[in-house]
Amino acid sequence: MSKELFNVQPGDTLTLGVTKVVRGVQFAVYLPNKKKCMLKLYRIGRKLPAAVIPLKDEYKKGSVYFVTVTGIKGDDTCNIAKVLSEEYEYMYEADGEEFADPYAQIIHGRDRWGKRRNPDSVRAGISLEEFDWKQDVLPRRDFSEVIMYQLHVRGFTKHSSSKVKDKGTYLGIIEKIPYLKELGINALMLLPCYEFDELSLDVGSYNAPSENGSDEDVKYRINYWGYGTKNTYYLSPKSSYASDVRHSDAEFKEFVRQMHLAGIEVLMDIYFRPGTNLYLMTDCLRHWVINYHIDGFRVNQEVMPAISLVSDPIISGVKLLTSYWDENMLRDTGALNDNVLAEYNEGFMNDARRFLKSDEGMVQTFSERFKRNAPDYSIINFITHVNGFTMMDLVSYDIKHNESNGENNNDGTEFNYSWNCGIEGKTRKRAVMRSRMNQIRNAFTMLLCSQGTPMLLAGDEFGNTQLGNNNAYCHDDNITWLNWKHTKSEQDIFEFVKRMIAFRKQHCVLHGKEPLSMFDTKGIGIPDMSVHGTQAWRADFSNYSRMLGILLGGRYGITEDDDIYIAFNMFWEQKVFELPNPTVGKKWYPAIDTHSGEFFTLPPKKKRKRKIKPEKQLFREYLVEPRSIVVFVGR
């Protein structure tokens, strides 16, 4: 070990972590109330440090030590940034305790997913390599145009059926870009993909070999999702999600760049543990925006205050999702100029599920959820997400089946608002399967015709199942890996979802930027949205009602659109819906029927003439099958 291997001098550049500066490479670390502190530089993989640099008071400003390594003693020609990046890793020691830098941009020693290595082998790497973004431009798509897709980086392509070269990695997702574009996805919501520790010492369902290869294996419970783990490094991409762990930093950047080239935004779900330093959280989000071109975040605001998100000059310019927003706070901070804020919570999910399964008293509640689009922020709507049933399981199980989690089925929510359509779990009974397919089509129609921003859970579009597990946080296996072997029925779901997304994109009245007022503000004879029952213009909000009609005025769209009428029959018998009179010069044409799964061919749009003669109504009433939805277009 040598104390004199490197030339060092005081530094003074924020942010914290390792930064390439004019004079060399700066290391900055926040160490409040510590007496004996040092920076330890190791050659990669070596047990003993190559150099120990005492952190003296002359390096300290406030509670931060800034030290710049300017070169190697006796070698004035070396590129110190290149040498440190390729040959060294580092640790800090404070009052006898060694630890990795919380600001590390790369972590060594966690390159193999699910394999416990000696804790001493986990060290901070030095990432200073340049990346050619090739004039990358963030899509900056308005929330009203977004079709979001929530996925787990590893589980999305880890299954052998994914047919990608680099399974379970960032590059594996790149290989699925044609699939995502065919489906109509233009934004990804990534489950935690920063450097979390998927293993913690706890007897569980996952068996990891010991480091020394002995027969005495240690059992660990795996945290597959990545929420709330200790020893998390929020500024580093997860190395075990890279095909080449030596270049996980560059690989993640290439993943983001390729998504942007395809017109797909990349958002990250970041869960900060309680007690995380506010300054670190702010620097973390800035880091992902500036260095990785991330388009937005979902953040747990009970730990990171919303005021910090909307007040930061960098973070406030990207999409921000939290469970709620305080509108008064937003006005006071002036954060209402850009459409970058959105509410992410389970309100729409719970109410849509209850209406879908024909619970009583849900007609008015769902109609409010359908039209909700707050004036100061957007609404993220979903019927399934990472925590809970998949779409297929929602219509296949009445209760959770989490026995394989090793917690005696005591984990996971009891409130699933699901219906198995007659038989619990898998079945070959055709009547039950038809009912399930119909319910899945209903759910996607509810989601993709509602205002706000829809979010799909990866795999729902082809019937992915977790076998009734509604809390699969500890499974790294076929329960959580998407199986891409589509059956005929699963392919039918995919085609329906793809066409529903296309239908939504074709009709701007289904995804307006502004909240609907329920008034005829343009004097055209109908409001922007009106609510009906089986009788036109007479909504039935009684407790026993399961029927709802919603009329959307096409002239209230961003550009003039067709009128849309949606008849929801969540009753278990056929119901005749009286259709409201179409606007002058138009007729009602059925466009989508979830009972058959059919998309009807519509007549082409005609150019508006100066004088419009009223045309005879094609449909005055329509028989809607049990638990089905019919969408009409006024053209």
C-alpha positions in Angstrom: 0.0 0.0 0.0 1.2 3.5 -0.8 0.1 6.9 0.4 2.2 8.6 -2.2 1.1 6.8 -5.4 -1.0 9.8 -6.6 -0.6 13.5 -6.8 -3.5 15.1 -5.0 -4.8 18.6 -4.2 -8.0 20.2 -2.9 -11.0 20.3 -5.1 -14.1 22.5 -5.1 -16.6 21.2 -7.7 -20.1 20.0 -7.1 -21.8 17.6 -7.4 -20.7 14.8 -5.0 -19.2 11.6 -6.3 -16.5 11.3 -8.9 -16.2 14.1 -11.5 -13.8 14.6 -14.3 -12.4 18.2 -13.9 -9.7 20.2 -15.7 -7.0 19.3 -13.2 -7.8 15.6 -13.1 -10.4 13.5 -11.3 -12.2 14.9 -8.2 -13.7 12.8 -5.4 -16.3 14.5 -3.2 -18.0 12.9 -0.2 -20.4 14.2 2.5 -19.1 13.1 5.9 -20.7 15.0 8.7 -19.4 14.6 12.3 -16.6 12.2 11.3 -13.1 12.6 12.7 -10.8 10.2 10.8 -11.6 9.9 7.1 -9.8 8.6 4.1 -10.2 7.8 0.4 -9.0 4.3 -0.5 -8.1 3.4 -4.1 -8.0 -0.3 -5.0 -6.8 -1.9 -8.2 -9.9 -3.7 -9.5 -10.3 -7.1 -7.8 -7.4 -6.6 -5.3 -8.0 -7.2 -1.6 -5.6 -4.4 -0.3 -5.8 -0.8 -1.4 -3.1 0.6 -3.7 -3.3 4.0 -2.1 -4.9 5.5 1.0 -5.4 9.3 0.8 -6.2 10.9 4.2 -9.0 13.4 3.9 -7.5 16.5 5.6 -9.2 19.6 6.8 -7.7 21.5 3.9 -10.0 19.4 1.6 -13.1 20.2 3.6 -15.8 22.7 2.8 -18.8 22.6 5.1 -19.2 18.8 5.7 -17.9 17.8 2.3 -14.4 16.7 1.5 -13.2 17.6 -2.0 -10.0 16.0 -3.2 -8.6 16.0 -6.8 -6.3 13.3 -8.1 -4.2 15.1 -10.7 -1.8 12.3 -11.7 0.5 9.5 -10.8 3.8 10.4 -9.1 6.7 10.2 -11.5 4.4 9.9 -14.6 3.5 13.3 -16.0 2.1 11.9 -19.2 -0.6 9.6 -18.0 -4.3 10.2 -18.6 -5.4 10.0 -15.0 -9.1 9.8 -15.9 -8.5 6.8 -18.2 -6.2 5.1 -15.7 -8.7 5.4 -12.9 -11.7 4.4 -15.0 -10.0 1.2 -16.4 -7.8 0.1 -13.5 -9.2 1.3 -10.2 -12.2 1.2 -7.8 -12.6 3.1 -4.6 -14.0 3.1 -1.1 -14.2 5.5 1.8 -13.4 4.9 5.4 -14.7 7.0 8.3 -13.9 6.4 11.9 -12.8 2.8 11.1 -15.9 1.9 9.0 -15.4 1.3 5.2 -18.3 1.9 2.8 -19.0 2.5 -0.8 -19.8 6.0 -2.0 -23.6 6.6 -2.0 -22.9 8.7 -5.2 -21.1 5.9 -7.0 -22.2 5.8 -10.7 -21.1 2.2 -11.0 -20.9 -0.6 -8.5 -18.6 -3.6 -8.8 -19.4 -6.9 -7.2 -23.1 -7.2 -8.0 -22.6 -8.2 -11.6 -24.3 -11.6 -11.2 -28.0 -11.4 -10.4 -29.0 -13.3 -7.4 -25.5 -14.4 -6.4 -24.3 -13.4 -3.0 -20.6 -12.4 -3.1 -18.4 -11.5 -0.2 -19.6 -8.1 1.1 -16.0 -6.9 0.9 -16.1 -7.3 -2.9 -18.8 -4.7 -3.3 -17.0 -1.5 -4.2 -17.6 1.7 -6.0 -16.4 1.8 -9.6 -15.1 4.9 -11.5 -17.1 5.7 -14.6 -15.7 8.5 -16.7 -16.0 7.2 -20.2 -17.6 9.4 -22.8 -20.8 8.3 -24.6 -21.8 9.5 -28.0 -25.5 10.3 -27.8 -25.5 11.2 -31.5 -27.8 14.2 -31.1 -30.3 12.4 -29.0 -33.5 14.3 -28.5 -36.1 13.7 -25.7 -39.5 13.0 -27.3 -41.3 15.3 -24.7 -44.7 13.9 -25.6 -47.7 15.4 -24.0 -49.4 13.2 -21.4 -52.6 13.2 -23.5 -50.7 11.4 -26.3 -48.9 8.8 -24.0 -49.6 5.1 -24.0 -47.5 3.9 -21.0 -46.2 0.4 -20.5 -44.9 -0.8 -17.1 -42.2 -3.5 -17.3 -39.4 -5.3 -15.3 -36.1 -5.1 -17.2 -35.1 -8.6 -16.3 -38.5 -10.3 -16.5 -39.5 -8.8 -19.8 -37.1 -10.9 -21.9 -35.6 -13.4 -19.5 -37.8 -16.3 -20.5 -36.4 -18.5 -23.4 -39.6 -17.8 -25.4 -38.6 -14.1 -25.8 -36.2 -15.2 -28.6 -33.9 -12.3 -27.9 -30.1 -12.6 -27.9 -29.4 -10.8 -24.6 -32.2 -12.1 -22.3 -33.1 -10.1 -19.2 -31.1 -7.1 -20.1 -31.3 -3.5 -21.4 -30.3 -4.7 -24.8 -33.0 -7.4 -24.7 -35.6 -4.6 -24.5 -34.0 -2.9 -27.5 -34.6 -6.1 -29.5 -38.3 -5.8 -28.6 -38.7 -2.3 -30.1 -40.6 -3.5 -33.2 -43.0 -5.3 -30.9 -43.6 -2.2 -28.7 -44.1 -0.1 -31.8 -46.6 -2.5 -33.3 -48.6 -2.6 -30.1 -48.6 1.3 -30.0 -46.5 1.9 -26.9 -44.7 5.3 -26.7 -43.5 5.4 -23.1 -41.9 2.8 -20.8 -42.2 2.8 -17.0 -39.2 0.8 -15.7 -39.4 -0.9 -12.3 -36.3 -0.2 -10.2 -33.2 -0.5 -12.4 -30.8 1.4 -10.3 -28.3 -0.7 -8.2 -30.5 -2.3 -5.5 -29.5 -5.3 -3.5 -31.8 -8.1 -4.5 -30.6 -10.4 -1.7 -31.0 -9.9 2.0 -30.1 -12.4 4.8 -33.5 -14.1 5.4 -34.6 -17.6 5.0 -36.8 -17.7 2.0 -37.6 -19.3 -1.3 -34.4 -18.5 -3.2 -31.3 -20.6 -2.8 -27.9 -18.9 -3.6 -24.6 -20.8 -3.5 -22.1 -19.6 -0.9 -19.1 -17.6 -2.1 -16.6 -20.4 -1.4 -18.6 -23.0 -3.3 -19.1 -25.2 -0.3 -22.0 -27.6 0.0 -23.6 -25.6 2.8 -25.7 -23.2 0.7 -27.2 -20.1 2.3 -30.8 -19.4 1.6 -31.9 -15.8 0.8 -35.2 -14.2 0.0 -35.0 -12.4 -3.3 -36.3 -8.9 -3.8 -37.2 -9.2 -7.5 -39.0 -5.9 -7.8 -36.2 -3.9 -6.1 -38.3 -1.7 -3.8 -37.0 -0.7 -0.3 -33.7 -2.7 -0.2 -30.8 -1.7 2.0 -27.4 -0.8 0.4 -29.1 0.8 -2.6 -27.0 3.0 -4.9 -29.5 5.3 -6.6 -27.1 6.8 -9.1 -25.8 3.6 -10.7 -27.6 1.5 -13.3 -28.1 -2.1 -12.2 -25.1 -3.9 -13.6 -26.7 -7.4 -13.6 -29.3 -6.0 -16.1 -26.5 -5.4 -18.6 -25.2 -8.0 -21.1 -21.7 -6.7 -20.5 -21.3 -5.8 -16.8 -18.0 -3.9 -17.5 -20.0 -1.4 -19.5 -23.4 -1.3 -17.8 -23.3 2.5 -17.8 -22.8 2.8 -21.6 -25.3 0.0 -22.2 -28.1 1.7 -20.3 -27.4 4.9 -22.2 -27.6 3.0 -25.5 -30.9 1.5 -24.4 -32.3 5.0 -23.7 -30.9 6.4 -27.0 -32.5 3.6 -29.0 -35.9 4.1 -27.3 -35.8 7.7 -28.2 -34.9 6.9 -31.8 -38.1 4.8 -31.8 -40.1 7.7 -30.3 -40.5 5.9 -27.0 -40.0 7.8 -23.7 -38.2 6.1 -20.8 -39.4 6.8 -17.2 -38.0 5.3 -14.0 -39.8 4.1 -10.9 -37.5 5.3 -8.0 -38.4 4.3 -4.5 -36.4 6.2 -1.9 -36.0 4.5 1.5 -37.3 6.5 4.5 -34.4 8.6 5.9 -32.7 9.1 2.5 -30.8 12.4 2.4 -32.9 15.0 0.5 -29.8 16.4 -1.2 -28.9 12.9 -2.5 -32.4 12.3 -3.8 -32.3 15.6 -5.7 -28.9 14.9 -7.1 -30.0 11.4 -8.0 -32.9 12.6 -10.2 -30.8 15.3 -11.8 -28.1 12.8 -12.6 -30.5 10.5 -14.4 -31.9 13.4 -16.4 -28.6 15.0 -17.3 -26.4 11.9 -17.8 -28.9 9.3 -19.0 -31.5 11.5 -20.7 -34.4 10.0 -18.7 -37.8 11.4 -19.5 -39.4 11.2 -16.1 -39.9 9.5 -12.8 -42.4 8.0 -10.5 -41.3 9.0 -7.0 -42.6 8.2 -3.5 -43.4 11.6 -2.2 -43.8 10.5 1.4 -40.0 10.4 1.4 -39.1 13.0 -1.3 -41.3 16.1 -0.9 -43.3 17.1 -3.9 -42.1 20.7 -3.4 -38.5 19.5 -4.0 -39.6 18.0 -7.3 -41.4 20.9 -8.8 -38.9 23.5 -7.5 -35.8 22.0 -9.0 -34.7 23.7 -12.2 -33.7 20.4 -13.8 -36.1 17.8 -12.4 -39.2 20.1 -12.9 -38.7 19.9 -16.6 -39.4 16.1 -17.0 -42.5 14.0 -16.3 -43.1 13.5 -12.6 -45.6 11.0 -11.2 -46.6 10.9 -7.5 -49.6 9.5 -5.7 -51.2 12.9 -5.4 -50.5 16.6 -5.9 -51.4 19.6 -3.7 -52.9 22.1 -6.1 -52.4 25.0 -3.8 -48.7 24.2 -3.5 -48.4 23.9 -7.3 -49.9 27.3 -7.8 -47.6 28.9 -5.1 -44.5 27.4 -6.7 -45.5 28.3 -10.3 -45.3 24.7 -11.4 -48.3 24.8 -13.7 -46.7 26.0 -16.9 -45.6 22.7 -18.4 -47.7 19.6 -18.6 -45.2 17.3 -16.8 -47.1 16.4 -13.6 -49.3 13.3 -13.2 -51.1 11.5 -10.4 -50.4 7.8 -10.0 -52.6 5.9 -7.6 -55.0 3.0 -7.5 -58.2 5.0 -7.5 -59.2 4.3 -11.2 -58.0 0.7 -10.8 -60.3 -0.1 -7.9 -63.4 1.6 -9.2 -62.9 0.2 -12.8 -62.5 -3.3 -11.4 -65.6 -3.1 -9.3 -67.7 -1.8 -12.2 -66.2 -4.5 -14.4 -67.2 -7.3 -12.0 -70.8 -5.8 -11.7 -70.6 -4.6 -8.2 -73.7 -2.5 -7.3 -73.5 1.3 -6.8 -70.6 1.8 -9.2 -72.2 3.5 -12.2 -71.7 7.1 -11.1 -68.4 6.4 -9.5 -67.0 4.9 -12.7 -68.4 7.7 -14.8 -66.5 10.2 -12.7 -63.3 8.2 -13.0 -63.8 7.9 -16.8 -63.8 11.7 -17.3 -61.3 12.7 -14.6 -58.4 14.8 -15.9 -57.3 17.4 -13.4 -56.7 21.0 -14.6 -53.2 21.2 -13.1 -51.8 17.8 -13.8 -52.6 14.6 -15.7 -54.0 11.3 -14.4 -52.4 7.9 -14.9 -55.1 5.3 -15.3 -54.5 1.6 -15.0 -56.4 -1.5 -14.1 -53.4 -3.6 -13.3 -49.9 -2.7 -12.3 -46.9 -4.4 -10.7 -48.5 -4.8 -7.3 -51.5 -7.1 -7.7 -53.1 -9.4 -10.2 -52.3 -9.4 -13.9 -55.2 -8.9 -16.3 -55.6 -12.6 -16.9 -55.5 -13.4 -13.2 -58.1 -10.6 -12.5 -60.7 -12.6 -14.5 -59.4 -16.0 -13.4 -59.2 -15.9 -9.6 -61.5 -14.7 -6.8 -58.8 -14.8 -4.2 -55.0 -14.5 -4.1 -52.7 -17.6 -4.3 -49.4 -16.5 -2.8 -48.4 -19.8 -1.1 -45.2 -20.0 -3.1 -44.0 -16.8 -1.5 -43.2 -18.6 1.7 -45.4 -16.4 3.9 -48.4 -18.8 4.3 -50.4 -16.7 1.9 -50.5 -13.8 4.5 -48.9 -11.3 2.1 -50.5 -9.4 -0.6 -53.8 -7.4 -0.6 -57.1 -9.1 0.2 -59.0 -6.5 -1.8 -58.5 -7.6 -5.5 -62.1 -6.8 -6.8 -61.7 -9.7 -9.1 -64.0 -12.4 -10.5 -63.0 -15.8 -11.8 -66.0 -16.1 -14.2 -67.2 -19.3 -12.6 -64.1 -21.4 -11.9 -61.0 -20.7 -9.9 -57.8 -20.8 -11.9 -57.0 -22.4 -15.2 -59.8 -24.2 -17.0 -60.7 -25.7 -20.4 -64.4 -24.9 -20.1 -65.2 -22.9 -23.2 -68.0 -20.9 -21.6 -65.7 -19.8 -18.8 -62.9 -18.9 -21.2 -65.3 -16.9 -23.4 -66.5 -15.0 -20.4 -62.9 -14.3 -19.4 -61.9 -13.1 -22.9 -65.0 -10.8 -22.9 -64.0 -9.4 -19.5 -60.5 -8.7 -20.6 -61.8 -6.9 -23.7 -64.1 -4.9 -21.5 -61.2 -3.9 -19.2 -59.0 -2.7 -22.0 -61.9 -0.8 -23.5 -62.6 0.9 -20.2 -59.0 1.9 -19.9 -58.3 3.0 -23.4 -61.5 5.0 -23.8 -61.1 6.9 -20.6 -59.6 10.4 -20.3 -56.2 10.7 -18.7 -53.1 8.6 -19.6 -53.5 4.8 -19.8 -50.8 2.5 -18.5 -50.6 -1.2 -19.4 -48.8 -3.8 -17.4 -46.3 -5.7 -19.6 -47.7 -9.1 -20.7 -51.4 -8.2 -20.1 -51.8 -7.7 -23.8 -51.2 -11.4 -24.4 -52.8 -12.9 -21.3 -49.7 -13.3 -19.1 -50.5 -15.0 -15.8 -48.8 -15.2 -12.4 -51.1 -18.2 -11.4 -53.1 -16.1 -9.0 -50.1 -14.6 -7.2 -50.9 -10.9 -6.4 -47.6 -10.1 -4.7 -44.9 -11.8 -6.7 -42.1 -9.6 -5.3 -39.8 -12.6 -4.4 -40.1 -14.6 -7.6 -37.4 -14.7 -10.2 -38.8 -17.6 -12.3 -41.6 -18.4 -14.7 -44.2 -16.7 -12.4 -42.7 -13.3 -13.2 -40.9 -13.9 -16.5 -43.1 -13.1 -19.4 -43.9 -16.2 -21.5 -44.0 -15.1 -25.2 -45.5 -18.4 -26.4 -48.8 -17.1 -27.5 -51.9 -19.4 -27.8 -54.6 -18.5 -30.2 -56.7 -16.9 -27.5 -53.7 -14.9 -26.3 -53.0 -13.7 -29.8 -56.7 -12.6 -30.0 -56.1 -10.4 -26.9 -53.0 -8.9 -28.5 -54.8 -8.0 -31.7 -57.7 -6.5 -29.7 -55.4 -4.3 -27.5 -53.4 -3.2 -30.5 -56.5 -2.1 -32.4 -57.9 -0.4 -29.2 -54.7 1.6 -28.8 -54.9 2.6 -32.5 -58.6 3.6 -32.1 -57.7 5.8 -29.1 -54.9 7.5 -31.1 -57.3 8.1 -34.0 -59.9 9.9 -31.8 -58.5 12.9 -30.0 -61.8 13.3 -28.1 -60.8 10.2 -26.1 -57.6 11.8 -24.8 -58.2 15.5 -24.4 -55.6 17.8 -22.7 -58.2 19.7 -20.6 -60.8 18.4 -18.1 -64.3 17.8 -19.5 -66.8 20.4 -18.2 -70.1 18.5 -19.0 -71.5 21.7 -20.5 -72.3 22.8 -24.1 -69.7 25.5 -24.1 -69.7 25.8 -27.9 -73.4 25.9 -28.4 -73.6 22.9 -30.7 -76.4 21.1 -29.0 -74.5 18.7 -26.9 -71.9 19.1 -24.1 -68.3 17.9 -24.3 -69.4 14.8 -22.3 -72.8 13.6 -21.1 -73.9 10.6 -19.1 -76.9 8.4 -20.1 -78.6 5.2 -19.0 -80.5 2.7 -21.1 -82.6 5.7 -22.0 -80.9 8.6 -23.7 -80.2 11.6 -21.5 -81.4 9.8 -18.4 -78.5 8.5 -16.3 -79.3 5.7 -13.9 -77.2 6.1 -10.8 -79.4 3.8 -8.7 -77.7 1.3 -6.5 -78.8 -1.7 -8.6 -77.9 -0.2 -12.0 -75.0 -1.6 -14.0 -75.7 0.3 -17.2 -74.0 3.4 -18.4 -73.9 5.4 -21.6 -71.3 8.1 -22.3 -71.5 10.6 -25.2 -68.4 12.5 -26.2 -68.8 15.5 -28.5 -66.3 15.3 -31.3 -66.2 19.1 -31.9 -64.6 19.5 -28.4 -61.5 17.6 -29.4 -58.1 19.3 -30.0 -59.1 19.0 -33.7 -62.6 18.3 -34.8 -63.4 14.6 -34.3 -66.2 12.2 -34.7 -68.8 12.0 -31.9 -68.3 8.9 -29.7 -71.0 7.1 -27.8 -70.0 4.2 -25.4 -72.7 1.8 -24.1 -71.5 -0.1 -21.0 -73.7 -3.1 -20.0 -72.2 -4.6 -16.9 -75.4 -6.5 -16.1 -75.6 -10.2 -16.6 -78.5 -10.0 -19.1 -79.0 -8.3 -22.4 -80.0 -4.7 -22.3 -81.5 -2.4 -25.0 -79.8 1.0 -25.1 -81.6 3.9 -26.6 -79.1 6.0 -28.5 -79.1 9.8 -28.2 -79.8 11.6 -31.5 -76.5 12.2 -33.4 -75.5 15.8 -34.2 -76.8 17.2 -37.4 -75.6 15.5 -40.6 -74.2 12.4 -38.8 -75.3 8.8 -38.1 -74.3 6.3 -35.4 -72.2 3.4 -36.6 -71.1 0.6 -34.3 -67.3 0.6 -34.2 -66.3 -1.9 -31.4 -68.3 -4.7 -29.7 -66.4 -6.4 -26.8 -68.8 -9.4 -26.8 -67.6 -10.5 -30.2 -64.3 -8.7 -30.1 -65.2 -7.2 -33.5 -64.0 -3.9 -34.9 -66.5 -2.8 -37.6 -65.6 -1.1 -40.8 -66.7 2.5 -40.7 -67.7 4.7 -43.7 -65.0 7.2 -44.7 -65.2 10.8 -43.3 -66.9 13.2 -45.7 -65.9 16.8 -46.1 -68.3 19.2 -44.5 -70.6 21.0 -46.9 -72.0 24.4 -46.5 -75.5 23.2 -46.1 -76.0 20.1 -44.0 -79.3 18.2 -44.3 -80.4 16.1 -41.4 -79.9 12.4 -42.2 -82.1 9.6 -41.0 -80.8 7.9 -37.9 -79.3 4.4 -38.7 -79.7 3.1 -35.1 -82.2 4.4 -32.6 -81.5 1.6 -30.2 -79.1 -1.2 -29.8 -79.1 -4.5 -28.0 -76.0 -4.8 -25.9 -75.0 -8.3 -24.8 -74.5 -9.2 -21.1 -71.3 -7.8 -19.5 -70.3 -6.1 -22.8 -69.4 -2.7 -24.2 -70.3 -1.3 -27.6 -68.5 1.8 -28.9 -70.3 3.9 -31.6 -68.9 6.5 -33.9 -71.0 9.4 -35.1 -70.0 10.1 -38.7 
